[in-house]
Amino acid sequence: MTDQMTLRLRVLGSVSLRRGSEWPSEAQKGTKRTALLVYLTLGDAEQAYERAEILRRFWPGSTDARARAAFRQ
């Protein structure tokens, strides 16, 4: 595996995500986005995540429509 294919995620201290020498900054915007990235990264690679489950976990107090809209963002 080359260094360009390796994805490094650091979540202790400030969050950093790096692929090779690139810093994909899109993944680092907002705490929910970071939390979702960490949740999916640490999960089982063989597991499929249901959208409804993710919406319940990350937007528990929201209506379905609001949670779906937030998830799309």
All heavy atoms as a GROMACS GRO file, in nm:
protein
  586
    1MET      N    1   0.084  -0.118   0.000
    1MET     CA    2   0.000   0.000   0.000
    1MET      C    3   0.089   0.124   0.000
    1MET      O    4   0.180   0.136   0.080
    1MET     CB    5  -0.090  -0.001   0.123
    1MET     CG    6  -0.188   0.112   0.125
    1MET     SD    7  -0.300   0.114   0.269
    1MET     CE    8  -0.369  -0.049   0.265
    2THR      N    9   0.062   0.215  -0.089
    2THR     CA   10   0.143   0.336  -0.097
    2THR      C   11   0.096   0.438   0.005
    2THR      O   12  -0.014   0.431   0.057
    2THR     CB   13   0.134   0.400  -0.237
    2THR    OG1   14   0.002   0.448  -0.257
    2THR    CG2   15   0.172   0.299  -0.345
    3ASP      N   16   0.182   0.535   0.030
    3ASP     CA   17   0.148   0.641   0.125
    3ASP      C   18   0.029   0.723   0.077
    3ASP      O   19  -0.047   0.773   0.157
    3ASP     CB   20   0.270   0.730   0.148
    3ASP     CG   21   0.251   0.823   0.266
    3ASP    OD1   22   0.196   0.778   0.368
    3ASP    OD2   23   0.290   0.940   0.256
    4GLN      N   24   0.010   0.736  -0.053
    4GLN     CA   25  -0.102   0.812  -0.107
    4GLN      C   26  -0.235   0.742  -0.082
    4GLN      O   27  -0.340   0.804  -0.088
    4GLN     CB   28  -0.084   0.836  -0.258
    4GLN     CG   29   0.027   0.932  -0.289
    4GLN     CD   30   0.001   1.071  -0.231
    4GLN    OE1   31  -0.110   1.120  -0.234
    4GLN    NE2   32   0.104   1.133  -0.176
    5MET      N   33  -0.234   0.612  -0.055
    5MET     CA   34  -0.357   0.538  -0.031
    5MET      C   35  -0.390   0.530   0.118
    5MET      O   36  -0.502   0.500   0.154
    5MET     CB   37  -0.346   0.398  -0.090
    5MET     CG   38  -0.336   0.398  -0.240
    5MET     SD   39  -0.307   0.236  -0.309
    5MET     CE   40  -0.452   0.148  -0.257
    6THR      N   41  -0.293   0.555   0.203
    6THR     CA   42  -0.313   0.546   0.346
    6THR      C   43  -0.384   0.670   0.398
    6THR      O   44  -0.342   0.782   0.371
    6THR     CB   45  -0.177   0.531   0.419
    6THR    OG1   46  -0.111   0.416   0.369
    6THR    CG2   47  -0.197   0.517   0.568
    7LEU      N   48  -0.489   0.648   0.472
    7LEU     CA   49  -0.565   0.757   0.532
    7LEU      C   50  -0.537   0.756   0.680
    7LEU      O   51  -0.551   0.654   0.747
    7LEU     CB   52  -0.715   0.737   0.506
    7LEU     CG   53  -0.807   0.847   0.549
    7LEU    CD1   54  -0.781   0.973   0.468
    7LEU    CD2   55  -0.951   0.803   0.531
    8ARG      N   56  -0.495   0.870   0.734
    8ARG     CA   57  -0.464   0.880   0.876
    8ARG      C   58  -0.561   0.976   0.942
    8ARG      O   59  -0.577   1.089   0.898
    8ARG     CB   60  -0.322   0.931   0.897
    8ARG     CG   61  -0.220   0.834   0.846
    8ARG     CD   62  -0.083   0.892   0.856
    8ARG     NE   63   0.009   0.803   0.788
    8ARG     CZ   64   0.131   0.783   0.826
    8ARG    NH1   65   0.179   0.846   0.931
    8ARG    NH2   66   0.208   0.700   0.761
    9LEU      N   67  -0.622   0.929   1.047
    9LEU     CA   68  -0.718   1.009   1.122
    9LEU      C   69  -0.671   1.017   1.266
    9LEU      O   70  -0.653   0.915   1.332
    9LEU     CB   71  -0.858   0.944   1.116
    9LEU     CG   72  -0.967   1.007   1.200
    9LEU    CD1   73  -0.998   1.148   1.152
    9LEU    CD2   74  -1.092   0.921   1.195
   10ARG      N   75  -0.651   1.139   1.314
   10ARG     CA   76  -0.611   1.161   1.453
   10ARG      C   77  -0.723   1.238   1.522
   10ARG      O   78  -0.766   1.343   1.472
   10ARG     CB   79  -0.482   1.241   1.460
   10ARG     CG   80  -0.432   1.257   1.600
   10ARG     CD   81  -0.308   1.340   1.608
   10ARG     NE   82  -0.242   1.351   1.480
   10ARG     CZ   83  -0.126   1.409   1.462
   10ARG    NH1   84  -0.061   1.459   1.562
   10ARG    NH2   85  -0.072   1.418   1.342
   11VAL      N   86  -0.772   1.186   1.633
   11VAL     CA   87  -0.885   1.250   1.700
   11VAL      C   88  -0.855   1.293   1.843
   11VAL      O   89  -0.938   1.356   1.905
   11VAL     CB   90  -1.012   1.161   1.699
   11VAL    CG1   91  -1.060   1.142   1.557
   11VAL    CG2   92  -0.986   1.028   1.764
   12LEU      N   93  -0.739   1.262   1.894
   12LEU     CA   94  -0.701   1.308   2.027
   12LEU      C   95  -0.633   1.443   2.009
   12LEU      O   96  -0.545   1.459   1.927
   12LEU     CB   97  -0.608   1.209   2.096
   12LEU     CG   98  -0.670   1.073   2.124
   12LEU    CD1   99  -0.565   0.978   2.180
   12LEU    CD2  100  -0.786   1.086   2.220
   13GLY      N  101  -0.674   1.541   2.088
   13GLY     CA  102  -0.628   1.677   2.064
   13GLY      C  103  -0.709   1.734   1.950
   13GLY      O  104  -0.828   1.712   1.939
   14SER      N  105  -0.645   1.805   1.861
   14SER     CA  106  -0.717   1.857   1.745
   14SER      C  107  -0.730   1.746   1.641
   14SER      O  108  -0.643   1.662   1.627
   14SER     CB  109  -0.646   1.978   1.686
   14SER     OG  110  -0.518   1.940   1.641
   15VAL      N  111  -0.841   1.747   1.571
   15VAL     CA  112  -0.868   1.644   1.471
   15VAL      C  113  -0.786   1.673   1.346
   15VAL      O  114  -0.779   1.786   1.300
   15VAL     CB  115  -1.018   1.640   1.435
   15VAL    CG1  116  -1.044   1.544   1.322
   15VAL    CG2  117  -1.099   1.603   1.557
   16SER      N  118  -0.724   1.570   1.293
   16SER     CA  119  -0.656   1.586   1.166
   16SER      C  120  -0.680   1.462   1.081
   16SER      O  121  -0.684   1.350   1.132
   16SER     CB  122  -0.505   1.609   1.184
   16SER     OG  123  -0.442   1.494   1.231
   17LEU      N  124  -0.700   1.485   0.956
   17LEU     CA  125  -0.722   1.378   0.859
   17LEU      C  126  -0.624   1.403   0.746
   17LEU      O  127  -0.618   1.513   0.692
   17LEU     CB  128  -0.866   1.382   0.809
   17LEU     CG  129  -0.902   1.281   0.700
   17LEU    CD1  130  -0.896   1.140   0.757
   17LEU    CD2  131  -1.041   1.310   0.649
   18ARG      N  132  -0.549   1.301   0.711
   18ARG     CA  133  -0.445   1.321   0.611
   18ARG      C  134  -0.435   1.199   0.520
   18ARG      O  135  -0.442   1.086   0.566
   18ARG     CB  136  -0.313   1.343   0.682
   18ARG     CG  137  -0.201   1.382   0.594
   18ARG     CD  138  -0.080   1.416   0.677
   18ARG     NE  139   0.023   1.465   0.591
   18ARG     CZ  140   0.125   1.535   0.630
   18ARG    NH1  141   0.139   1.564   0.757
   18ARG    NH2  142   0.216   1.576   0.546
   19ARG      N  143  -0.421   1.225   0.391
   19ARG     CA  144  -0.395   1.119   0.295
   19ARG      C  145  -0.266   1.157   0.224
   19ARG      O  146  -0.262   1.254   0.150
   19ARG     CB  147  -0.508   1.105   0.194
   19ARG     CG  148  -0.474   0.999   0.089
   19ARG     CD  149  -0.584   0.974  -0.009
   19ARG     NE  150  -0.690   0.902   0.057
   19ARG     CZ  151  -0.819   0.932   0.046
   19ARG    NH1  152  -0.858   1.032  -0.029
   19ARG    NH2  153  -0.909   0.861   0.108
   20GLY      N  154  -0.162   1.079   0.250
   20GLY     CA  155  -0.031   1.114   0.194
   20GLY      C  156   0.009   1.252   0.244
   20GLY      O  157   0.013   1.277   0.363
   21SER      N  158   0.034   1.344   0.153
   21SER     CA  159   0.071   1.480   0.192
   21SER      C  160  -0.047   1.575   0.183
   21SER      O  161  -0.033   1.694   0.207
   21SER     CB  162   0.184   1.530   0.101
   21SER     OG  163   0.140   1.531  -0.033
   22GLU      N  164  -0.166   1.524   0.150
   22GLU     CA  165  -0.285   1.609   0.136
   22GLU      C  166  -0.364   1.613   0.266
   22GLU      O  167  -0.370   1.517   0.340
   22GLU     CB  168  -0.376   1.554   0.026
   22GLU     CG  169  -0.313   1.553  -0.110
   22GLU     CD  170  -0.402   1.487  -0.212
   22GLU    OE1  171  -0.525   1.480  -0.190
   22GLU    OE2  172  -0.350   1.441  -0.313
   23TRP      N  173  -0.429   1.726   0.288
   23TRP     CA  174  -0.516   1.745   0.403
   23TRP      C  175  -0.657   1.768   0.352
   23TRP      O  176  -0.691   1.881   0.317
   23TRP     CB  177  -0.472   1.866   0.486
   23TRP     CG  178  -0.336   1.848   0.544
   23TRP    CD1  179  -0.217   1.880   0.487
   23TRP    CD2  180  -0.305   1.794   0.671
   23TRP    NE1  181  -0.114   1.849   0.570
   23TRP    CE2  182  -0.165   1.796   0.685
   23TRP    CE3  183  -0.382   1.743   0.776
   23TRP    CZ2  184  -0.101   1.750   0.798
   23TRP    CZ3  185  -0.317   1.698   0.888
   23TRP    CH2  186  -0.179   1.701   0.899
   24PRO      N  187  -0.740   1.664   0.341
   24PRO     CA  188  -0.878   1.684   0.292
   24PRO      C  189  -0.960   1.761   0.394
   24PRO      O  190  -1.021   1.705   0.484
   24PRO     CB  191  -0.931   1.543   0.272
   24PRO     CG  192  -0.828   1.450   0.325
   24PRO     CD  193  -0.710   1.527   0.370
   25SER      N  194  -0.961   1.893   0.383
   25SER     CA  195  -1.022   1.978   0.484
   25SER      C  196  -1.173   1.965   0.491
   25SER      O  197  -1.234   1.998   0.591
   25SER     CB  198  -0.984   2.124   0.460
   25SER     OG  199  -1.031   2.165   0.334
   26GLU      N  200  -1.239   1.919   0.386
   26GLU     CA  201  -1.384   1.904   0.388
   26GLU      C  202  -1.429   1.814   0.503
   26GLU      O  203  -1.534   1.835   0.561
   26GLU     CB  204  -1.434   1.846   0.256
   26GLU     CG  205  -1.451   1.948   0.148
   26GLU     CD  206  -1.547   2.058   0.186
   26GLU    OE1  207  -1.660   2.029   0.229
   26GLU    OE2  208  -1.509   2.174   0.174
   27ALA      N  209  -1.353   1.713   0.533
   27ALA     CA  210  -1.391   1.618   0.638
   27ALA      C  211  -1.376   1.676   0.777
   27ALA      O  212  -1.424   1.619   0.874
   27ALA     CB  213  -1.308   1.491   0.626
   28GLN      N  214  -1.311   1.791   0.790
   28GLN     CA  215  -1.284   1.847   0.921
   28GLN      C  216  -1.377   1.961   0.959
   28GLN      O  217  -1.361   2.022   1.063
   28GLN     CB  218  -1.140   1.894   0.927
   28GLN     CG  219  -1.043   1.779   0.909
   28GLN     CD  220  -0.900   1.826   0.913
   28GLN    OE1  221  -0.865   1.912   0.991
   28GLN    NE2  222  -0.818   1.770   0.829
   29LYS      N  223  -1.473   1.993   0.875
   29LYS     CA  224  -1.564   2.104   0.906
   29LYS      C  225  -1.676   2.056   0.998
   29LYS      O  226  -1.746   1.963   0.966
   29LYS     CB  227  -1.624   2.160   0.778
   29LYS     CG  228  -1.525   2.230   0.690
   29LYS     CD  229  -1.594   2.284   0.569
   29LYS     CE  230  -1.496   2.351   0.477
   29LYS     NZ  231  -1.559   2.395   0.353
   30GLY      N  232  -1.691   2.122   1.110
   30GLY     CA  233  -1.803   2.094   1.198
   30GLY      C  234  -1.783   1.972   1.286
   30GLY      O  235  -1.724   1.874   1.247
   31THR      N  236  -1.836   1.980   1.407
   31THR     CA  237  -1.817   1.871   1.501
   31THR      C  238  -1.901   1.748   1.467
   31THR      O  239  -1.858   1.636   1.489
   31THR     CB  240  -1.848   1.917   1.644
   31THR    OG1  241  -1.981   1.968   1.647
   31THR    CG2  242  -1.752   2.023   1.690
   32LYS      N  243  -2.022   1.767   1.415
   32LYS     CA  244  -2.105   1.652   1.377
   32LYS      C  245  -2.039   1.575   1.263
   32LYS      O  246  -2.039   1.453   1.261
   32LYS     CB  247  -2.244   1.694   1.332
   32LYS     CG  248  -2.331   1.744   1.441
   32LYS     CD  249  -2.415   1.634   1.496
   32LYS     CE  250  -2.509   1.699   1.596
   32LYS     NZ  251  -2.610   1.618   1.644
   33ARG      N  252  -1.985   1.648   1.168
   33ARG     CA  253  -1.919   1.583   1.055
   33ARG      C  254  -1.799   1.502   1.102
   33ARG      O  255  -1.778   1.389   1.060
   33ARG     CB  256  -1.875   1.688   0.953
   33ARG     CG  257  -1.822   1.627   0.827
   33ARG     CD  258  -1.790   1.733   0.726
   33ARG     NE  259  -1.913   1.791   0.676
   33ARG     CZ  260  -1.919   1.880   0.581
   33ARG    NH1  261  -1.808   1.924   0.526
   33ARG    NH2  262  -2.034   1.928   0.541
   34THR      N  263  -1.723   1.559   1.194
   34THR     CA  264  -1.608   1.488   1.250
   34THR      C  265  -1.652   1.367   1.329
   34THR      O  266  -1.596   1.259   1.317
   34THR     CB  267  -1.525   1.583   1.339
   34THR    OG1  268  -1.484   1.695   1.261
   34THR    CG2  269  -1.404   1.512   1.396
   35ALA      N  270  -1.756   1.383   1.411
   35ALA     CA  271  -1.807   1.272   1.491
   35ALA      C  272  -1.857   1.159   1.401
   35ALA      O  273  -1.832   1.041   1.428
   35ALA     CB  274  -1.918   1.319   1.583
   36LEU      N  275  -1.926   1.193   1.294
   36LEU     CA  276  -1.976   1.092   1.202
   36LEU      C  277  -1.859   1.021   1.133
   36LEU      O  278  -1.860   0.898   1.118
   36LEU     CB  279  -2.070   1.155   1.099
   36LEU     CG  280  -2.129   1.061   0.995
   36LEU    CD1  281  -2.206   0.947   1.061
   36LEU    CD2  282  -2.219   1.138   0.900
   37LEU      N  283  -1.759   1.095   1.094
   37LEU     CA  284  -1.640   1.036   1.033
   37LEU      C  285  -1.573   0.936   1.127
   37LEU      O  286  -1.539   0.825   1.089
   37LEU     CB  287  -1.541   1.145   0.993
   37LEU     CG  288  -1.408   1.098   0.937
   37LEU    CD1  289  -1.428   1.024   0.804
   37LEU    CD2  290  -1.314   1.215   0.919
   38VAL      N  291  -1.557   0.976   1.253
   38VAL     CA  292  -1.495   0.887   1.352
   38VAL      C  293  -1.583   0.764   1.375
   38VAL      O  294  -1.534   0.651   1.380
   38VAL     CB  295  -1.469   0.963   1.484
   38VAL    CG1  296  -1.426   0.868   1.595
   38VAL    CG2  297  -1.364   1.070   1.461
   39TYR      N  298  -1.713   0.784   1.387
   39TYR     CA  299  -1.808   0.673   1.408
   39TYR      C  300  -1.797   0.570   1.296
   39TYR      O  301  -1.787   0.450   1.320
   39TYR     CB  302  -1.949   0.730   1.417
   39TYR     CG  303  -2.058   0.626   1.426
   39TYR    CD1  304  -2.080   0.556   1.544
   39TYR    CD2  305  -2.140   0.599   1.318
   39TYR    CE1  306  -2.181   0.462   1.553
   39TYR    CE2  307  -2.240   0.504   1.326
   39TYR     CZ  308  -2.260   0.437   1.444
   39TYR     OH  309  -2.359   0.343   1.452
   40LEU      N  310  -1.796   0.617   1.173
   40LEU     CA  311  -1.789   0.525   1.060
   40LEU      C  312  -1.650   0.462   1.046
   40LEU      O  313  -1.637   0.346   1.008
   40LEU     CB  314  -1.827   0.598   0.930
   40LEU     CG  315  -1.971   0.646   0.923
   40LEU    CD1  316  -1.992   0.730   0.798
   40LEU    CD2  317  -2.069   0.531   0.930
   41THR      N  318  -1.547   0.539   1.079
   41THR     CA  319  -1.410   0.488   1.070
   41THR      C  320  -1.384   0.377   1.171
   41THR      O  321  -1.321   0.276   1.140
   41THR     CB  322  -1.308   0.602   1.092
   41THR    OG1  323  -1.331   0.702   0.993
   41THR    CG2  324  -1.166   0.551   1.081
   42LEU      N  325  -1.435   0.394   1.292
   42LEU     CA  326  -1.409   0.297   1.398
   42LEU      C  327  -1.502   0.177   1.392
   42LEU      O  328  -1.479   0.079   1.461
   42LEU     CB  329  -1.420   0.364   1.535
   42LEU     CG  330  -1.316   0.471   1.564
   42LEU    CD1  331  -1.341   0.533   1.699
   42LEU    CD2  332  -1.176   0.414   1.555
   43GLY      N  333  -1.604   0.184   1.310
   43GLY     CA  334  -1.699   0.073   1.299
   43GLY      C  335  -1.642  -0.045   1.223
   43GLY      O  336  -1.532  -0.041   1.168
   44ASP      N  337  -1.717  -0.149   1.220
   44ASP     CA  338  -1.680  -0.271   1.149
   44ASP      C  339  -1.681  -0.244   0.999
   44ASP      O  340  -1.780  -0.196   0.943
   44ASP     CB  341  -1.781  -0.381   1.184
   44ASP     CG  342  -1.750  -0.515   1.121
   44ASP    OD1  343  -1.648  -0.526   1.050
   44ASP    OD2  344  -1.828  -0.608   1.143
   45ALA      N  345  -1.572  -0.277   0.931
   45ALA     CA  346  -1.561  -0.251   0.786
   45ALA      C  347  -1.662  -0.330   0.706
   45ALA      O  348  -1.699  -0.291   0.595
   45ALA     CB  349  -1.420  -0.283   0.740
   46GLU      N  350  -1.710  -0.440   0.759
   46GLU     CA  351  -1.807  -0.524   0.688
   46GLU      C  352  -1.951  -0.483   0.715
   46GLU      O  353  -2.042  -0.533   0.652
   46GLU     CB  354  -1.788  -0.671   0.730
   46GLU     CG  355  -1.649  -0.725   0.704
   46GLU     CD  356  -1.612  -0.726   0.558
   46GLU    OE1  357  -1.700  -0.758   0.474
   46GLU    OE2  358  -1.497  -0.692   0.525
   47GLN      N  359  -1.971  -0.392   0.808
   47GLN     CA  360  -2.107  -0.353   0.849
   47GLN      C  361  -2.162  -0.246   0.756
   47GLN      O  362  -2.094  -0.151   0.721
   47GLN     CB  363  -2.105  -0.299   0.992
   47GLN     CG  364  -2.239  -0.252   1.040
   47GLN     CD  365  -2.233  -0.198   1.182
   47GLN    OE1  366  -2.131  -0.205   1.247
   47GLN    NE2  367  -2.342  -0.143   1.228
   48ALA      N  368  -2.285  -0.263   0.718
   48ALA     CA  369  -2.357  -0.159   0.643
   48ALA      C  370  -2.433  -0.075   0.745
   48ALA      O  371  -2.496  -0.129   0.836
   48ALA     CB  372  -2.453  -0.223   0.544
   49TYR      N  373  -2.425   0.054   0.732
   49TYR     CA  374  -2.493   0.144   0.825
   49TYR      C  375  -2.624   0.190   0.763
   49TYR      O  376  -2.627   0.240   0.652
   49TYR     CB  377  -2.406   0.264   0.858
   49TYR     CG  378  -2.284   0.227   0.937
   49TYR    CD1  379  -2.163   0.198   0.876
   49TYR    CD2  380  -2.291   0.218   1.075
   49TYR    CE1  381  -2.053   0.162   0.950
   49TYR    CE2  382  -2.182   0.182   1.150
   49TYR     CZ  383  -2.062   0.153   1.087
   49TYR     OH  384  -1.953   0.117   1.161
   50GLU      N  385  -2.730   0.174   0.838
   50GLU     CA  386  -2.861   0.221   0.794
   50GLU      C  387  -2.869   0.371   0.820
   50GLU      O  388  -2.829   0.420   0.925
   50GLU     CB  389  -2.972   0.150   0.872
   50GLU     CG  390  -2.979   0.001   0.849
   50GLU     CD  391  -3.030  -0.031   0.710
   50GLU    OE1  392  -3.111   0.047   0.656
   50GLU    OE2  393  -2.989  -0.135   0.656
   51ARG      N  394  -2.923   0.444   0.724
   51ARG     CA  395  -2.936   0.588   0.739
   51ARG      C  396  -3.019   0.623   0.862
   51ARG      O  397  -2.986   0.715   0.937
   51ARG     CB  398  -3.000   0.648   0.615
   51ARG     CG  399  -3.013   0.799   0.623
   51ARG     CD  400  -3.081   0.854   0.503
   51ARG     NE  401  -3.010   0.813   0.384
   51ARG     CZ  402  -2.993   0.890   0.278
   51ARG    NH1  403  -3.043   1.010   0.276
   51ARG    NH2  404  -2.927   0.846   0.174
   52ALA      N  405  -3.126   0.550   0.884
   52ALA     CA  406  -3.214   0.577   0.998
   52ALA      C  407  -3.139   0.565   1.131
   52ALA      O  408  -3.159   0.644   1.223
   52ALA     CB  409  -3.334   0.483   0.997
   53GLU      N  410  -3.049   0.467   1.140
   53GLU     CA  411  -2.970   0.449   1.262
   53GLU      C  412  -2.876   0.569   1.283
   53GLU      O  413  -2.863   0.620   1.395
   53GLU     CB  414  -2.888   0.321   1.254
   53GLU     CG  415  -2.795   0.301   1.370
   53GLU     CD  416  -2.698   0.186   1.350
   53GLU    OE1  417  -2.718   0.103   1.260
   53GLU    OE2  418  -2.599   0.182   1.426
   54ILE      N  419  -2.812   0.613   1.178
   54ILE     CA  420  -2.722   0.728   1.188
   54ILE      C  421  -2.800   0.852   1.228
   54ILE      O  422  -2.756   0.929   1.313
   54ILE     CB  423  -2.646   0.748   1.056
   54ILE    CG1  424  -2.547   0.633   1.036
   54ILE    CG2  425  -2.572   0.882   1.055
   54ILE    CD1  426  -2.480   0.631   0.901
   55LEU      N  427  -2.916   0.872   1.168
   55LEU     CA  428  -2.998   0.989   1.202
   55LEU      C  429  -3.039   0.987   1.349
   55LEU      O  430  -3.036   1.090   1.416
   55LEU     CB  431  -3.122   0.996   1.112
   55LEU     CG  432  -3.095   1.015   0.963
   55LEU    CD1  433  -3.226   1.015   0.887
   55LEU    CD2  434  -3.013   1.138   0.937
   56ARG      N  435  -3.078   0.869   1.400
   56ARG     CA  436  -3.117   0.858   1.542
   56ARG      C  437  -2.999   0.888   1.634
   56ARG      O  438  -3.015   0.951   1.738
   56ARG     CB  439  -3.172   0.720   1.572
   56ARG     CG  440  -3.314   0.698   1.531
   56ARG     CD  441  -3.370   0.569   1.588
   56ARG     NE  442  -3.291   0.452   1.552
   56ARG     CZ  443  -3.306   0.382   1.439
   56ARG    NH1  444  -3.397   0.418   1.352
   56ARG    NH2  445  -3.231   0.276   1.416
   57ARG      N  446  -2.881   0.843   1.597
   57ARG     CA  447  -2.764   0.863   1.683
   57ARG      C  448  -2.714   1.007   1.684
   57ARG      O  449  -2.672   1.058   1.787
   57ARG     CB  450  -2.648   0.774   1.638
   57ARG     CG  451  -2.667   0.630   1.671
   57ARG     CD  452  -2.543   0.551   1.629
   57ARG     NE  453  -2.562   0.411   1.650
   57ARG     CZ  454  -2.530   0.348   1.761
   57ARG    NH1  455  -2.480   0.416   1.862
   57ARG    NH2  456  -2.550   0.220   1.774
   58PHE      N  457  -2.715   1.072   1.569
   58PHE     CA  458  -2.653   1.203   1.559
   58PHE      C  459  -2.751   1.320   1.568
   58PHE      O  460  -2.711   1.432   1.598
   58PHE     CB  461  -2.571   1.213   1.430
   58PHE     CG  462  -2.444   1.134   1.439
   58PHE    CD1  463  -2.441   1.001   1.401
   58PHE    CD2  464  -2.330   1.192   1.489
   58PHE    CE1  465  -2.324   0.928   1.412
   58PHE    CE2  466  -2.212   1.119   1.501
   58PHE     CZ  467  -2.210   0.986   1.462
   59TRP      N  468  -2.878   1.296   1.543
   59TRP     CA  469  -2.981   1.400   1.554
   59TRP      C  470  -3.101   1.344   1.630
   59TRP      O  471  -3.212   1.341   1.577
   59TRP     CB  472  -3.022   1.449   1.414
   59TRP     CG  473  -2.909   1.519   1.346
   59TRP    CD1  474  -2.874   1.650   1.360
   59TRP    CD2  475  -2.814   1.462   1.255
   59TRP    NE1  476  -2.764   1.678   1.284
   59TRP    CE2  477  -2.725   1.564   1.218
   59TRP    CE3  478  -2.796   1.335   1.202
   59TRP    CZ2  479  -2.620   1.543   1.130
   59TRP    CZ3  480  -2.690   1.314   1.114
   59TRP    CH2  481  -2.603   1.418   1.081
   60PRO      N  482  -3.081   1.304   1.756
   60PRO     CA  483  -3.187   1.234   1.829
   60PRO      C  484  -3.311   1.319   1.859
   60PRO      O  485  -3.421   1.266   1.865
   60PRO     CB  486  -3.119   1.190   1.959
   60PRO     CG  487  -3.006   1.285   1.977
   60PRO     CD  488  -2.961   1.321   1.837
   61GLY      N  489  -3.297   1.448   1.874
   61GLY     CA  490  -3.410   1.531   1.909
   61GLY      C  491  -3.477   1.596   1.790
   61GLY      O  492  -3.570   1.674   1.806
   62SER      N  493  -3.432   1.564   1.670
   62SER     CA  494  -3.484   1.628   1.549
   62SER      C  495  -3.595   1.546   1.486
   62SER      O  496  -3.601   1.424   1.502
   62SER     CB  497  -3.372   1.645   1.446
   62SER     OG  498  -3.272   1.729   1.494
   63THR      N  499  -3.678   1.615   1.410
   63THR     CA  500  -3.778   1.543   1.330
   63THR      C  501  -3.703   1.470   1.217
   63THR      O  502  -3.588   1.502   1.187
   63THR     CB  503  -3.878   1.642   1.268
   63THR    OG1  504  -3.808   1.727   1.175
   63THR    CG2  505  -3.950   1.723   1.374
   64ASP      N  506  -3.770   1.375   1.156
   64ASP     CA  507  -3.707   1.300   1.047
   64ASP      C  508  -3.662   1.393   0.935
   64ASP      O  509  -3.552   1.379   0.882
   64ASP     CB  510  -3.803   1.194   0.991
   64ASP     CG  511  -3.818   1.076   1.085
   64ASP    OD1  512  -3.734   1.061   1.176
   64ASP    OD2  513  -3.913   0.998   1.066
   65ALA      N  514  -3.749   1.488   0.898
   65ALA     CA  515  -3.715   1.580   0.789
   65ALA      C  516  -3.593   1.665   0.822
   65ALA      O  517  -3.504   1.683   0.738
   65ALA     CB  518  -3.835   1.669   0.757
   66ARG      N  519  -3.586   1.716   0.944
   66ARG     CA  520  -3.471   1.799   0.984
   66ARG      C  521  -3.343   1.716   0.992
   66ARG      O  522  -3.237   1.762   0.952
   66ARG     CB  523  -3.497   1.862   1.120
   66ARG     CG  524  -3.579   1.985   1.113
   66ARG     CD  525  -3.571   2.056   1.242
   66ARG     NE  526  -3.562   2.197   1.209
   66ARG     CZ  527  -3.565   2.292   1.296
   66ARG    NH1  528  -3.573   2.263   1.423
   66ARG    NH2  529  -3.560   2.416   1.259
   67ALA      N  530  -3.352   1.596   1.045
   67ALA     CA  531  -3.236   1.509   1.055
   67ALA      C  532  -3.182   1.473   0.917
   67ALA      O  533  -3.063   1.476   0.893
   67ALA     CB  534  -3.270   1.383   1.134
   68ARG      N  535  -3.273   1.441   0.824
   68ARG     CA  536  -3.231   1.409   0.687
   68ARG      C  537  -3.164   1.529   0.620
   68ARG      O  538  -3.062   1.516   0.551
   68ARG     CB  539  -3.348   1.359   0.604
   68ARG     CG  540  -3.388   1.218   0.637
   68ARG     CD  541  -3.486   1.160   0.533
   68ARG     NE  542  -3.600   1.246   0.506
   68ARG     CZ  543  -3.714   1.244   0.574
   68ARG    NH1  544  -3.730   1.158   0.674
   68ARG    NH2  545  -3.813   1.324   0.541
   69ALA      N  546  -3.219   1.648   0.643
   69ALA     CA  547  -3.161   1.769   0.585
   69ALA      C  548  -3.021   1.796   0.644
   69ALA      O  549  -2.928   1.829   0.570
   69ALA     CB  550  -3.252   1.888   0.610
   70ALA      N  551  -3.007   1.777   0.773
   70ALA     CA  552  -2.877   1.797   0.838
   70ALA      C  553  -2.776   1.695   0.788
   70ALA      O  554  -2.660   1.728   0.765
   70ALA     CB  555  -2.891   1.787   0.990
   71PHE      N  556  -2.820   1.572   0.770
   71PHE     CA  557  -2.732   1.465   0.722
   71PHE      C  558  -2.683   1.495   0.580
   71PHE      O  559  -2.567   1.472   0.547
   71PHE     CB  560  -2.807   1.332   0.727
   71PHE     CG  561  -2.724   1.213   0.689
   71PHE    CD1  562  -2.613   1.177   0.763
   71PHE    CD2  563  -2.758   1.137   0.579
   71PHE    CE1  564  -2.537   1.066   0.728
   71PHE    CE2  565  -2.683   1.026   0.543
   71PHE     CZ  566  -2.572   0.992   0.619
   72ARG      N  567  -2.770   1.549   0.497
   72ARG     CA  568  -2.730   1.584   0.359
   72ARG      C  569  -2.624   1.693   0.357
   72ARG      O  570  -2.542   1.698   0.265
   72ARG     CB  571  -2.850   1.629   0.278
   72ARG     CG  572  -2.936   1.516   0.230
   72ARG     CD  573  -3.036   1.563   0.128
   72ARG     NE  574  -3.124   1.670   0.176
   72ARG     CZ  575  -3.240   1.651   0.238
   72ARG    NH1  576  -3.283   1.526   0.260
   72ARG    NH2  577  -3.313   1.752   0.278
   73GLN      N  578  -2.627   1.780   0.455
   73GLN     CA  579  -2.530   1.890   0.459
   73GLN      C  580  -2.394   1.838   0.495
   73GLN      O  581  -2.293   1.887   0.460
   73GLN     CB  582  -2.572   1.996   0.561
   73GLN     CG  583  -2.700   2.065   0.527
   73GLN     CD  584  -2.696   2.137   0.395
   73GLN    OE1  585  -2.599   2.202   0.361
   73GLN    NE2  586  -2.800   2.124   0.318
   0.00000   0.00000   0.00000
